Amino acid sequence: MNFTYEPALEKYMRQKQKRTIIIEVISSDHSDFQVTELHVHLISEKQADFFIRQKQFRPQPTHMGRVLLPPYRLTYADTVTFGLKSFLGIKYITQKGIGL
C-alpha cells in the first residue's frame, strides 16, 4: 500500500507541525437510522502513542510521517491519496482509496 499527499496537505502539516494522520471509523446508531463513516484527521505524537498502545492501531510509515490504520477490517486501494479541503474556513483532510 502506497500513501500519497497532495501538496496543500503537505504544506498544512508542516505549518501545524503534525506528522501523523489517523483513520477512525465513526458510527452513530439511533432508533431510526444508523450512520457509519471514516474520520481522517491529524493527531499529536502523544495521541498517536495512545492509539497504538491502547487501541491497537497499526502505524504505517510515509514520507511525511505516519498513518495510523484502525484494527477494523477496511478495504484499501494500492494507492491511498490524502488531500486538504476547506469549507467556511474550516480545514479537513480528504482521502481516496479507503472504503468501509
Secondary structure by P-SEA (a helix, b strand, c coil): cbbbbcaaaaaaaaaacccbbbbbbbbbbcccbbbbbbbbbcccaaaaaaaacccbbbbbbcccbbbbbcccbbbbccbbbbbccccccbbbbbbccccc
